[in-house]
Amino acid sequence: MFKRRAISVAALTCLAAVPAFAQQTLERVEITGSAIRRSINDEGALPITVVKVDDLRQSGVNSVEGIIELLSASQSSAPASNSIGSGTGGASYANLRALGANKTLVLLNGRRMTAFAFGANAVDLNSIPFAAIERVEVLRDGASAVYGTDAIGGVINFITKSNFQGGQIVGEMTKPSADGGKKEGASVTFGFGDLEKDKFNFWGSIDSRRTQRIRALDREFSKTGIIPSRGVNGNSGTTFPGNFAQNSTIGTANLTAPGCVPPLSVVNPSNNKACVFDFSSTIDIIPDVRQNTVTARAALKLADNHVLTVEGLATDNKNTSRVAPDPVTGITMQPSNPFYPKSYPGLNTSLPVSVGWRMVPAGNRTNESNASAKRAVIDLSGTIGEWDYKSGLIYSRSTANDGAVDGYVNAPFIRTQVGLGNLNPFEPATAAQLAIIEQAKRRGIFAYAVGETKGIDVRASRDLFALPGGNAAIALAAEARKETYRSDTNDDVVVAIPSAGRSPNHVGGDRTVKALGVELLLPVLKTVEVQLALRSDDYSDAGRTTNPKIGIRFQPMKEVLVRGSYNTGFRAPGLDDLYAPKAVTFTAGAKNDPLLCDANGKAIASLGGVQGRDCGLQPQVQNAGNPNLKPEKSKTWTVGAAFEPIKDLTFAVDYWNINIRDQINSIPVDSLISNYNVYKAKFIRCNTLSVSVQNTLNRCAGLDNNSPAIGYIETPLENVGSIKAKGFDLSAGYNTKLGAFGQLALSYDGTYVSSYLYQISPLDPFKQNVSAFVDGSVVFKWKHNVSAAWNKDAWGARMGLRNQSGYRDQNDPSTVVGGASFYGDVSSYTLVDLSGTYKFNKMTSLTLGVKNLFDTNPPFSNQSARSQRGFDPRYTDPAGRAYFVRAAYGF
C-alpha cells in the first residue's frame, strides 16, 4: 500500500467513504476507528459508529438485517417479515432516526447500490453480501454535502474484505427451542496473492442461507388474533362457512351462528347472528427465505502508485410467505339457487342474498417473491504528483417479481360458479366442488420490476498549506449517474385476484444526476480542526441543489473532546414516488367507516350503513405516485463531547437535531378517518363509480352496486408536512486486563429520542410519535445495547443485552372490543444473548451460543397495522430462545 498525507478519509473519498480525521501519516485505509474506543484520540468531529462484523458473527448474528437491528440509532420497521400480507417483495431496509428508509444512504465499499426494484427508494439489505463483510461504518448525522443529497438520516457503509489470502469454510445453524424458524448458512471464501508482494490479489466468496418459516400457531402469543381477555378482535367478516346478507330484512347472518365452526370461525362479538374468521391463526409470522450470494474482488498493482480493482456481486433472494385463505365477496345468490339459505328465519325468499366466502377449501394463499441484485465496479486509484486520486465506473441492477404459488382464486369465476349452483359456500366442499375450486386457482406473477444505476465518479485530494495545527488539505469530487426504473403487472392475473392488492400498471422513468463537491480540512490550531464541505447536485427532474456542511473538533486537553456539525439536505422524489400508478389494495387493519358507523362501531342504518360491510372491516385504498412532488429539504446539526477520565475508559454523548420539510408520504388512513370532515373528498364511495369499476372493488360488487359504502380511499403520495426530531446518542467503552484471567471489554451504545414531531399536512398541528403508536408506527424513546467480551488465549465469551423502551399501544377502537377499558401500553423489550468461542487459529474456530437466553416473548400489542396480531412483528423477534453453532475452518 502506498502512503498518503495527513488528511481526512472524508476528504480523500468525498462522495463515498465514511469520514475520519487522521493526525499523522498512515497507510491508505477506509477504517474510521475501532469497535471499542481505546483512546479519546479515536473520536472525530463527526459521530461515527464502527462495527466489527466478525464479533457479531460470534454473537449469533447471521444476516445484514441482524446487524442493523443492533444499531441503537436504527428505528427500522421494515424487516423481511413485512412480506407477509403485503407486496414488499421480501425486502428489508435500514431506517436511521425513524426518518424513513429512503433517507438513509446505504453504501457498499463507499459506493451506491441500486434501490430495490419494488418501490425504487431504498437499498434492500438482502442484496448485501453478509459473508464478505469485514466491518460496517455508520455516520449518524446528515451527510448530504459529502455523500449525496439523500443522506439526510445518515450513512451506512458496508465494507468487504480486501487483500484476503487463504481460505475459510463456515457452517452455521440457529435452532429455536420452539417449532419453526431454523436458520442455516454456509459460505466459502478464498483468496490468493499479496497486493504488495505479488502485485495482485484475488478473493471470492460464495454464501448460501435459509430461514425456515414460523407459523402463527407455533407460538402461544400469536396463535390467534381474537383475544377477548385483552379486547383484541383481529378478525375478518369473510369466513367459512360463508356469511350472507339481506340488508332489508336480516342484515348479516350465518347458518352456523352463534356456534359457528371454531377454531377458525367464531361468533361475531358485535353480531351474534354472524360469524367472523380468525385469519391471524392461519398465517406465517416469519417467512421462508432462501438467499444465495456470490462476491469477488480482484486488485492489480499497475505501478507503485496505481491500483486497479474490479468488484462483482450477485445475490438472489427468494421469500415465500403464507396468509389466510382467499376471501371472495360480492357473490350474489338468487332464490332459485339450490344452496340459497331459504330456511333462515326472517329472510325474504323472493330476494337475493349477498355472500362473503372464505376459500378455506383452496388452502392458504402462498406468495413467492424473487429478487436479484447485480453489481460491478471498476476502480482505479493512486497518486499523481501531489494528488491522491480515486475513480470508478459502476453498474448496479435490481430486479424483483412477486406472485401467487397457491391458494389464490379467480374471484369472478368463483362468483359465477356459486351463481350457477355449482359451488356451495355454506358447506364443506364435495369432490366435484373441490375440482371446480382447483380449476379456479390462479398462479403466476403479479408484478415485476427492474431498476438500474450506471455511474462514474472521480475524487482527488492533496495538502494545501501549513496551519498551526498541521497541513490544510482539500478534496475535489465529481460524480454522474443515470437511474432507470420500470414496473409492470400481469394484468389478467391481478384483475382475476383482487385479494392480491394490485391493479394493472405499466410505468417507468429515468433520471440523470450530476454532482460536484469540494471539502477542506483546516487544522487551525493544534486543538481545533474544522471540516468544510460543499456539494452541488443537479437532478434532471428535480432541479439543482447546493448543500454545505461544517464540522468542528475541539480538544482542549488530552482527556476531553468537543465536536459539532451542521448541514443541509435535499432528497429528490424517488422514481417510484413520481411514476407509481394508481393501485388499489387493502389496509392492514380493520377500520370503521367514519360516515356509516357510529363511535361504537355500529352501522348507522338511516345513512345506508351495513354492519357486515362498513364496520370493523378492511377498506381498500388507492395508492399512487405523484409527478408534482417537491423535494424534501432538511437541516441537521449535532453537538457532542467525548471523555477519557482514566486510561481505557471512554464515553461520549452527542445531541442531534433534524428538521425536514415537504416530507413525502401518504396521509395515514387513521388520520384520514379521524379527520373525515377535512378529507372526505378522498373517500370514494361506490355510488360515485361506474358499475364496471365497482365490480372490481371488494365493498361494491354484486348487491352492493351503487351503495354508499367506501369503494376505496385515495392515499397518493404528497408533500405532507414537516418532521422535527431530536435526541441523544450515548456510547461508552472500558477495557481492562485481568492478569492471569485474560482481558475484559465492556461497551454501551444507546440512543434517546427526546422528541419526534410530524405533520400529516402543512396546515395540521404536529403529532408526537415518541413512545406512542401513532398513524401505524412508533418511535422508541430508548434503545440501547450493552455487551461484555472476555478472552484469554484461544478462549472467548460474549454476553449482549438488547433493550428498547415501552410505548403507548395503538388502542384502535375499530379492533379493540370494549374500547378504552382495554387500552394499554406495550412493555419494554429486553433480550440477552450468550456465546462462547474457541479459536484453534486465526481462521479456524468453533462458537456455541444462545440467543434470547431467557426465552422472552414479544410484549403484547393490540396493533392492527400488520397481519400478525398479539404482538408487533416489526420491532420484535418471535423466534424465542434459539441455540446456535458456528464452525469456521481456515485453509
TADA-V280173 format. One record per residue. N is the residue number from 1. OMEGA is omega in radians with two decimals (NA if undefined). Layout:
n->N omega->OMEGA
n->N omega->OMEGA
This chain:
n->1 omega->-3.14
n->2 omega->-3.07
n->3 omega->2.97
n->4 omega->-3.11
n->5 omega->-3.10
n->6 omega->3.08
n->7 omega->-3.07
n->8 omega->3.02
n->9 omega->3.07
n->10 omega->3.12
n->11 omega->-3.10
n->12 omega->-3.10
n->13 omega->-2.89
n->14 omega->-3.06
n->15 omega->-2.93
n->16 omega->-2.98
n->17 omega->3.12
n->18 omega->-3.02
n->19 omega->2.96
n->20 omega->-3.08
n->21 omega->3.14
n->22 omega->-3.09
n->23 omega->3.13
n->24 omega->3.10
n->25 omega->-3.12
n->26 omega->3.14
n->27 omega->3.09
n->28 omega->3.10
n->29 omega->3.12
n->30 omega->-3.06
n->31 omega->-3.10
n->32 omega->-3.10
n->33 omega->3.12
n->34 omega->-3.10
n->35 omega->3.07
n->36 omega->-3.05
n->37 omega->-3.11
n->38 omega->-3.12
n->39 omega->3.12
n->40 omega->3.11
n->41 omega->3.08
n->42 omega->-3.11
n->43 omega->-3.13
n->44 omega->3.14
n->45 omega->-3.09
n->46 omega->-3.12
n->47 omega->-3.04
n->48 omega->3.01
n->49 omega->3.11
n->50 omega->-3.09
n->51 omega->3.01
n->52 omega->-2.99
n->53 omega->3.11
n->54 omega->3.08
n->55 omega->-3.14
n->56 omega->3.11
n->57 omega->3.14
n->58 omega->3.05
n->59 omega->3.09
n->60 omega->3.08
n->61 omega->-3.05
n->62 omega->3.09
n->63 omega->3.07
n->64 omega->3.07
n->65 omega->3.11
n->66 omega->3.07
n->67 omega->-3.09
n->68 omega->3.13
n->69 omega->-3.09
n->70 omega->3.08
n->71 omega->-3.10
n->72 omega->3.12
n->73 omega->-3.13
n->74 omega->3.04
n->75 omega->-3.01
n->76 omega->3.05
n->77 omega->-3.05
n->78 omega->3.07
n->79 omega->-3.12
n->80 omega->3.14
n->81 omega->3.06
n->82 omega->3.12
n->83 omega->-3.10
n->84 omega->3.14
n->85 omega->3.12
n->86 omega->-3.09
n->87 omega->-3.08
n->88 omega->-3.07
n->89 omega->3.11
n->90 omega->-3.10
n->91 omega->3.06
n->92 omega->-3.01
n->93 omega->2.98
n->94 omega->-3.08
n->95 omega->3.12
n->96 omega->3.05
n->97 omega->-3.12
n->98 omega->-3.12
n->99 omega->-3.11
n->100 omega->-3.12
n->101 omega->-3.11
n->102 omega->3.09
n->103 omega->2.97
n->104 omega->-3.12
n->105 omega->3.14
n->106 omega->-3.14
n->107 omega->2.98
n->108 omega->-3.06
n->109 omega->3.03
n->110 omega->-3.14
n->111 omega->-3.07
n->112 omega->2.93
n->113 omega->3.11
n->114 omega->3.07
n->115 omega->-3.13
n->116 omega->-2.99
n->117 omega->3.04
n->118 omega->3.14
n->119 omega->3.03
n->120 omega->-3.08
n->121 omega->-3.06
n->122 omega->-3.10
n->123 omega->3.05
n->124 omega->-3.12
n->125 omega->3.12
n->126 omega->-3.13
n->127 omega->-3.10
n->128 omega->-3.01
n->129 omega->-3.05
n->130 omega->-3.05
n->131 omega->-3.07
n->132 omega->-3.06
n->133 omega->3.08
n->134 omega->3.12
n->135 omega->3.10
n->136 omega->-3.14
n->137 omega->-3.04
n->138 omega->3.02
n->139 omega->-2.93
n->140 omega->3.04
n->141 omega->3.14
n->142 omega->-3.05
n->143 omega->-3.09
n->144 omega->-3.09
n->145 omega->-3.08
n->146 omega->-2.99
n->147 omega->-3.05
n->148 omega->-2.98
n->149 omega->-3.07
n->150 omega->-3.12
n->151 omega->-3.07
n->152 omega->-3.09
n->153 omega->-3.10
n->154 omega->-3.07
n->155 omega->3.00
n->156 omega->-3.09
n->157 omega->3.08
n->158 omega->-3.05
n->159 omega->-3.11
n->160 omega->3.14
n->161 omega->3.03
n->162 omega->3.13
n->163 omega->-3.11
n->164 omega->3.14
n->165 omega->-3.13
n->166 omega->-3.13
n->167 omega->3.12
n->168 omega->3.04
n->169 omega->-3.10
n->170 omega->2.98
n->171 omega->-3.11
n->172 omega->3.12
n->173 omega->3.02
n->174 omega->-3.06
n->175 omega->3.05
n->176 omega->3.11
n->177 omega->3.03
n->178 omega->-3.07
n->179 omega->3.02
n->180 omega->3.02
n->181 omega->-3.13
n->182 omega->3.09
n->183 omega->3.12
n->184 omega->3.12
n->185 omega->3.07
n->186 omega->3.13
n->187 omega->3.03
n->188 omega->3.09
n->189 omega->-3.11
n->190 omega->3.13
n->191 omega->3.12
n->192 omega->-3.13
n->193 omega->3.07
n->194 omega->-3.03
n->195 omega->-3.12
n->196 omega->-3.05
n->197 omega->-3.03
n->198 omega->-3.14
n->199 omega->3.05
n->200 omega->3.00
n->201 omega->3.04
n->202 omega->2.97
n->203 omega->3.11
n->204 omega->-3.11
n->205 omega->3.05
n->206 omega->-3.02
n->207 omega->3.10
n->208 omega->-3.08
n->209 omega->3.10
n->210 omega->3.00
n->211 omega->3.13
n->212 omega->-3.10
n->213 omega->2.96
n->214 omega->3.08
n->215 omega->3.07
n->216 omega->-3.13
n->217 omega->-3.11
n->218 omega->-3.13
n->219 omega->-3.09
n->220 omega->-3.05
n->221 omega->-3.08
n->222 omega->-2.96
n->223 omega->3.10
n->224 omega->3.05
n->225 omega->3.12
n->226 omega->-3.03
n->227 omega->-3.05
n->228 omega->-3.11
n->229 omega->3.12
n->230 omega->3.13
n->231 omega->-3.08
n->232 omega->-3.09
n->233 omega->3.14
n->234 omega->-3.08
n->235 omega->3.07
n->236 omega->3.11
n->237 omega->3.07
n->238 omega->-2.95
n->239 omega->3.06
n->240 omega->-0.08
n->241 omega->-2.98
n->242 omega->2.94
n->243 omega->3.02
n->244 omega->-3.07
n->245 omega->2.96
n->246 omega->-2.88
n->247 omega->-3.11
n->248 omega->-3.08
n->249 omega->-2.96
n->250 omega->-3.03
n->251 omega->-3.13
n->252 omega->-3.07
n->253 omega->3.09
n->254 omega->-3.09
n->255 omega->-3.07
n->256 omega->-3.10
n->257 omega->0.05
n->258 omega->-3.14
n->259 omega->-3.10
n->260 omega->-3.11
n->261 omega->-3.13
n->262 omega->0.17
n->263 omega->-3.06
n->264 omega->-3.13
n->265 omega->-3.11
n->266 omega->-3.06
n->267 omega->3.10
n->268 omega->-3.08
n->269 omega->3.13
n->270 omega->-3.14
n->271 omega->-3.03
n->272 omega->3.04
n->273 omega->-3.06
n->274 omega->3.12
n->275 omega->3.04
n->276 omega->-3.05
n->277 omega->3.12
n->278 omega->-3.03
n->279 omega->-3.08
n->280 omega->-3.09
n->281 omega->-3.05
n->282 omega->-2.97
n->283 omega->2.95
n->284 omega->2.97
n->285 omega->2.95
n->286 omega->-3.12
n->287 omega->2.91
n->288 omega->-3.14
n->289 omega->3.02
n->290 omega->-3.09
n->291 omega->3.07
n->292 omega->-3.07
n->293 omega->3.01
n->294 omega->3.14
n->295 omega->3.10
n->296 omega->3.12
n->297 omega->3.09
n->298 omega->3.13
n->299 omega->-3.12
n->300 omega->3.11
n->301 omega->-3.07
n->302 omega->3.10
n->303 omega->-3.09
n->304 omega->-3.01
n->305 omega->-3.10
n->306 omega->-3.14
n->307 omega->3.05
n->308 omega->-3.11
n->309 omega->3.07
n->310 omega->3.12
n->311 omega->3.08
n->312 omega->-3.10
n->313 omega->3.01
n->314 omega->3.10
n->315 omega->3.02
n->316 omega->-3.08
n->317 omega->3.10
n->318 omega->-3.10
n->319 omega->-3.13
n->320 omega->-3.09
n->321 omega->-3.08
n->322 omega->3.07
n->323 omega->-3.03
n->324 omega->3.09
n->325 omega->-3.00
n->326 omega->3.03
n->327 omega->3.08
n->328 omega->3.14
n->329 omega->3.14
n->330 omega->3.10
n->331 omega->3.11
n->332 omega->3.12
n->333 omega->-3.13
n->334 omega->3.14
n->335 omega->-3.14
n->336 omega->-3.11
n->337 omega->-3.11
n->338 omega->-3.12
n->339 omega->3.13
n->340 omega->-3.04
n->341 omega->-2.99
n->342 omega->-3.13
n->343 omega->-3.06
n->344 omega->-3.08
n->345 omega->3.05
n->346 omega->-3.11
n->347 omega->3.03
n->348 omega->-3.00
n->349 omega->3.04
n->350 omega->-3.09
n->351 omega->3.09
n->352 omega->3.02
n->353 omega->3.06
n->354 omega->-3.02
n->355 omega->2.95
n->356 omega->-2.96
n->357 omega->3.01
n->358 omega->-3.00
n->359 omega->3.12
n->360 omega->3.11
n->361 omega->-3.14
n->362 omega->-3.13
n->363 omega->-3.14
n->364 omega->2.99
n->365 omega->-3.12
n->366 omega->3.11
n->367 omega->2.99
n->368 omega->3.08
n->369 omega->3.11
n->370 omega->-3.14
n->371 omega->3.06
n->372 omega->3.09
n->373 omega->3.09
n->374 omega->-3.07
n->375 omega->3.07
n->376 omega->-3.12
n->377 omega->2.99
n->378 omega->-3.04
n->379 omega->3.03
n->380 omega->-3.10
n->381 omega->3.13
n->382 omega->-3.10
n->383 omega->3.03
n->384 omega->-3.09
n->385 omega->-3.13
n->386 omega->-3.03
n->387 omega->2.86
n->388 omega->-3.13
n->389 omega->3.08
n->390 omega->-3.10
n->391 omega->-3.10
n->392 omega->2.96
n->393 omega->-3.09
n->394 omega->2.99
n->395 omega->-3.10
n->396 omega->-3.05
n->397 omega->3.07
n->398 omega->3.06
n->399 omega->-3.13
n->400 omega->2.97
n->401 omega->-3.08
n->402 omega->-3.09
n->403 omega->-3.08
n->404 omega->3.07
n->405 omega->-3.12
n->406 omega->2.97
n->407 omega->3.13
n->408 omega->-3.13
n->409 omega->3.06
n->410 omega->-3.03
n->411 omega->3.10
n->412 omega->3.12
n->413 omega->3.12
n->414 omega->3.13
n->415 omega->-3.14
n->416 omega->-3.10
n->417 omega->3.04
n->418 omega->3.13
n->419 omega->3.12
n->420 omega->-3.13
n->421 omega->-3.14
n->422 omega->3.12
n->423 omega->3.13
n->424 omega->-3.11
n->425 omega->-3.04
n->426 omega->-3.09
n->427 omega->3.03
n->428 omega->-3.05
n->429 omega->3.01
n->430 omega->3.13
n->431 omega->3.14
n->432 omega->3.13
n->433 omega->3.08
n->434 omega->3.11
n->435 omega->3.11
n->436 omega->3.14
n->437 omega->3.08
n->438 omega->3.09
n->439 omega->-3.10
n->440 omega->-3.09
n->441 omega->3.07
n->442 omega->3.08
n->443 omega->3.11
n->444 omega->-3.08
n->445 omega->3.04
n->446 omega->-3.00
n->447 omega->3.07
n->448 omega->-3.05
n->449 omega->3.12
n->450 omega->3.04
n->451 omega->-3.13
n->452 omega->2.99
n->453 omega->3.03
n->454 omega->-3.06
n->455 omega->3.06
n->456 omega->3.10
n->457 omega->3.13
n->458 omega->3.11
n->459 omega->3.12
n->460 omega->-3.10
n->461 omega->3.10
n->462 omega->2.98
n->463 omega->3.14
n->464 omega->-3.07
n->465 omega->-3.09
n->466 omega->3.01
n->467 omega->-3.11
n->468 omega->-3.12
n->469 omega->-3.11
n->470 omega->-3.10
n->471 omega->2.95
n->472 omega->-3.12
n->473 omega->3.14
n->474 omega->3.01
n->475 omega->3.09
n->476 omega->-3.09
n->477 omega->3.05
n->478 omega->-3.12
n->479 omega->3.00
n->480 omega->3.12
n->481 omega->3.04
n->482 omega->3.14
n->483 omega->3.08
n->484 omega->-3.02
n->485 omega->3.09
n->486 omega->3.14
n->487 omega->-3.11
n->488 omega->3.05
n->489 omega->2.88
n->490 omega->-2.91
n->491 omega->-3.11
n->492 omega->3.13
n->493 omega->-3.07
n->494 omega->3.08
n->495 omega->-3.12
n->496 omega->-3.06
n->497 omega->-3.13
n->498 omega->-3.12
n->499 omega->3.06
n->500 omega->3.09
n->501 omega->3.11
n->502 omega->3.06
n->503 omega->3.12
n->504 omega->3.08
n->505 omega->3.09
n->506 omega->-3.05
n->507 omega->3.08
n->508 omega->3.13
n->509 omega->3.08
n->510 omega->3.08
n->511 omega->2.97
n->512 omega->3.14
n->513 omega->3.08
n->514 omega->-3.07
n->515 omega->3.01
n->516 omega->-3.12
n->517 omega->3.05
n->518 omega->3.13
n->519 omega->3.10
n->520 omega->3.00
n->521 omega->-3.02
n->522 omega->3.03
n->523 omega->-2.97
n->524 omega->3.03
n->525 omega->3.08
n->526 omega->-3.12
n->527 omega->-3.05
n->528 omega->3.11
n->529 omega->-3.10
n->530 omega->3.03
n->531 omega->3.09
n->532 omega->3.13
n->533 omega->3.10
n->534 omega->-3.11
n->535 omega->3.08
n->536 omega->3.13
n->537 omega->-3.14
n->538 omega->3.12
n->539 omega->-3.13
n->540 omega->-3.10
n->541 omega->-3.07
n->542 omega->3.08
n->543 omega->-3.07
n->544 omega->3.07
n->545 omega->3.07
n->546 omega->-3.04
n->547 omega->3.11
n->548 omega->3.01
n->549 omega->3.03
n->550 omega->3.06
n->551 omega->-3.10
n->552 omega->3.08
n->553 omega->-3.11
n->554 omega->-3.14
n->555 omega->-3.06
n->556 omega->3.10
n->557 omega->-3.05
n->558 omega->-3.00
n->559 omega->-3.03
n->560 omega->3.04
n->561 omega->3.07
n->562 omega->-3.08
n->563 omega->3.10
n->564 omega->3.12
n->565 omega->3.07
n->566 omega->3.06
n->567 omega->3.04
n->568 omega->-3.12
n->569 omega->-3.08
n->570 omega->3.10
n->571 omega->3.09
n->572 omega->3.06
n->573 omega->3.08
n->574 omega->-3.13
n->575 omega->3.09
n->576 omega->3.06
n->577 omega->-3.06
n->578 omega->-2.90
n->579 omega->-3.11
n->580 omega->-3.10
n->581 omega->3.03
n->582 omega->-3.10
n->583 omega->-3.10
n->584 omega->3.09
n->585 omega->-3.10
n->586 omega->2.94
n->587 omega->-3.13
n->588 omega->-3.06
n->589 omega->3.12
n->590 omega->3.14
n->591 omega->3.02
n->592 omega->3.05
n->593 omega->-3.07
n->594 omega->3.10
n->595 omega->-2.98
n->596 omega->3.11
n->597 omega->3.12
n->598 omega->-3.06
n->599 omega->3.14
n->600 omega->3.13
n->601 omega->3.10
n->602 omega->-3.12
n->603 omega->3.09
n->604 omega->-3.02
n->605 omega->-3.10
n->606 omega->3.11
n->607 omega->-3.13
n->608 omega->-3.14
n->609 omega->3.11
n->610 omega->-3.03
n->611 omega->-3.07
n->612 omega->-3.12
n->613 omega->-2.94
n->614 omega->-3.02
n->615 omega->3.07
n->616 omega->3.13
n->617 omega->-3.12
n->618 omega->3.02
n->619 omega->3.05
n->620 omega->3.11
n->621 omega->3.10
n->622 omega->3.09
n->623 omega->3.13
n->624 omega->2.96
n->625 omega->-3.08
n->626 omega->-3.11
n->627 omega->-3.12
n->628 omega->-3.12
n->629 omega->3.02
n->630 omega->3.08
n->631 omega->2.97
n->632 omega->3.13
n->633 omega->-3.03
n->634 omega->2.95
n->635 omega->-3.10
n->636 omega->2.99
n->637 omega->3.14
n->638 omega->3.01
n->639 omega->-3.09
n->640 omega->-3.14
n->641 omega->3.06
n->642 omega->-3.03
n->643 omega->3.02
n->644 omega->-3.04
n->645 omega->3.05
n->646 omega->-3.12
n->647 omega->3.08
n->648 omega->3.03
n->649 omega->3.09
n->650 omega->2.97
n->651 omega->-3.06
n->652 omega->3.05
n->653 omega->3.14
n->654 omega->3.04
n->655 omega->3.11
n->656 omega->-3.09
n->657 omega->-3.05
n->658 omega->3.06
n->659 omega->3.13
n->660 omega->3.04
n->661 omega->-3.09
n->662 omega->3.13
n->663 omega->3.13
n->664 omega->3.14
n->665 omega->2.95
n->666 omega->3.03
n->667 omega->-3.09
n->668 omega->-3.12
n->669 omega->3.13
n->670 omega->3.13
n->671 omega->3.09
n->672 omega->-3.13
n->673 omega->-3.10
n->674 omega->3.10
n->675 omega->-3.00
n->676 omega->-3.10
n->677 omega->3.12
n->678 omega->-2.98
n->679 omega->-3.04
n->680 omega->3.09
n->681 omega->3.13
n->682 omega->3.13
n->683 omega->-3.09
n->684 omega->-3.03
n->685 omega->-3.00
n->686 omega->-3.05
n->687 omega->3.04
n->688 omega->-3.06
n->689 omega->3.06
n->690 omega->-3.13
n->691 omega->-3.14
n->692 omega->3.08
n->693 omega->-3.14
n->694 omega->-3.08
n->695 omega->3.04
n->696 omega->-3.04
n->697 omega->-2.99
n->698 omega->-3.03
n->699 omega->-3.03
n->700 omega->-2.98
n->701 omega->3.03
n->702 omega->-3.09
n->703 omega->3.10
n->704 omega->2.98
n->705 omega->3.07
n->706 omega->3.04
n->707 omega->3.08
n->708 omega->-3.11
n->709 omega->3.08
n->710 omega->3.00
n->711 omega->3.03
n->712 omega->3.08
n->713 omega->3.14
n->714 omega->3.13
n->715 omega->3.12
n->716 omega->3.03
n->717 omega->-3.12
n->718 omega->2.91
n->719 omega->-2.88
n->720 omega->-3.10
n->721 omega->-3.00
n->722 omega->2.99
n->723 omega->3.03
n->724 omega->-3.08
n->725 omega->3.11
n->726 omega->3.14
n->727 omega->-3.07
n->728 omega->2.92
n->729 omega->3.14
n->730 omega->3.09
n->731 omega->3.12
n->732 omega->3.10
n->733 omega->3.11
n->734 omega->3.09
n->735 omega->3.10
n->736 omega->3.08
n->737 omega->-3.10
n->738 omega->3.13
n->739 omega->-3.11
n->740 omega->-3.09
n->741 omega->3.04
n->742 omega->-3.09
n->743 omega->3.14
n->744 omega->3.09
n->745 omega->3.12
n->746 omega->3.11
n->747 omega->3.12
n->748 omega->3.11
n->749 omega->-3.06
n->750 omega->3.06
n->751 omega->3.09
n->752 omega->3.11
n->753 omega->-3.09
n->754 omega->3.13
n->755 omega->3.02
n->756 omega->-3.11
n->757 omega->3.10
n->758 omega->3.10
n->759 omega->3.01
n->760 omega->2.95
n->761 omega->-3.11
n->762 omega->-3.10
n->763 omega->-3.08
n->764 omega->3.07
n->765 omega->3.11
n->766 omega->3.04
n->767 omega->3.10
n->768 omega->-3.08
n->769 omega->-3.14
n->770 omega->3.08
n->771 omega->3.12
n->772 omega->3.05
n->773 omega->-3.10
n->774 omega->3.07
n->775 omega->2.98
n->776 omega->-3.11
n->777 omega->3.13
n->778 omega->2.98
n->779 omega->-3.07
n->780 omega->3.10
n->781 omega->-3.14
n->782 omega->2.94
n->783 omega->-3.12
n->784 omega->3.13
n->785 omega->3.08
n->786 omega->3.14
n->787 omega->3.04
n->788 omega->-3.13
n->789 omega->3.13
n->790 omega->3.02
n->791 omega->3.06
n->792 omega->-3.11
n->793 omega->-3.09
n->794 omega->-3.05
n->795 omega->3.08
n->796 omega->3.10
n->797 omega->-3.14
n->798 omega->2.99
n->799 omega->3.14
n->800 omega->3.09
n->801 omega->3.13
n->802 omega->-3.09
n->803 omega->2.94
n->804 omega->-3.00
n->805 omega->3.09
n->806 omega->-3.09
n->807 omega->3.07
n->808 omega->-3.04
n->809 omega->-3.12
n->810 omega->3.05
n->811 omega->-3.10
n->812 omega->-3.10
n->813 omega->-3.14
n->814 omega->-3.13
n->815 omega->3.10
n->816 omega->-3.13
n->817 omega->-3.11
n->818 omega->3.03
n->819 omega->-2.95
n->820 omega->-3.14
n->821 omega->3.13
n->822 omega->3.11
n->823 omega->-3.10
n->824 omega->-3.11
n->825 omega->3.01
n->826 omega->-3.07
n->827 omega->3.01
n->828 omega->-2.98
n->829 omega->-3.07
n->830 omega->3.10
n->831 omega->3.12
n->832 omega->3.12
n->833 omega->-3.11
n->834 omega->3.13
n->835 omega->3.07
n->836 omega->-3.07
n->837 omega->2.97
n->838 omega->-3.14
n->839 omega->3.08
n->840 omega->3.00
n->841 omega->-3.04
n->842 omega->-3.03
n->843 omega->-3.08
n->844 omega->-3.08
n->845 omega->3.06
n->846 omega->-3.13
n->847 omega->3.02
n->848 omega->-3.13
n->849 omega->3.10
n->850 omega->3.05
n->851 omega->-3.08
n->852 omega->-3.03
n->853 omega->-3.05
n->854 omega->3.07
n->855 omega->-3.11
n->856 omega->3.09
n->857 omega->2.99
n->858 omega->3.12
n->859 omega->-3.14
n->860 omega->3.03
n->861 omega->3.08
n->862 omega->-3.11
n->863 omega->3.07
n->864 omega->-3.12
n->865 omega->3.13
n->866 omega->-3.14
n->867 omega->3.08
n->868 omega->-3.09
n->869 omega->-3.12
n->870 omega->3.08
n->871 omega->3.12
n->872 omega->-3.04
n->873 omega->-3.09
n->874 omega->-3.01
n->875 omega->-3.04
n->876 omega->-3.13
n->877 omega->-3.09
n->878 omega->-3.05
n->879 omega->-3.05
n->880 omega->3.12
n->881 omega->-3.11
n->882 omega->3.11
n->883 omega->-3.13
n->884 omega->3.08
n->885 omega->3.09
n->886 omega->3.13
n->887 omega->3.12
n->888 omega->3.13
n->889 omega->3.14
n->890 omega->3.12
n->891 omega->NA
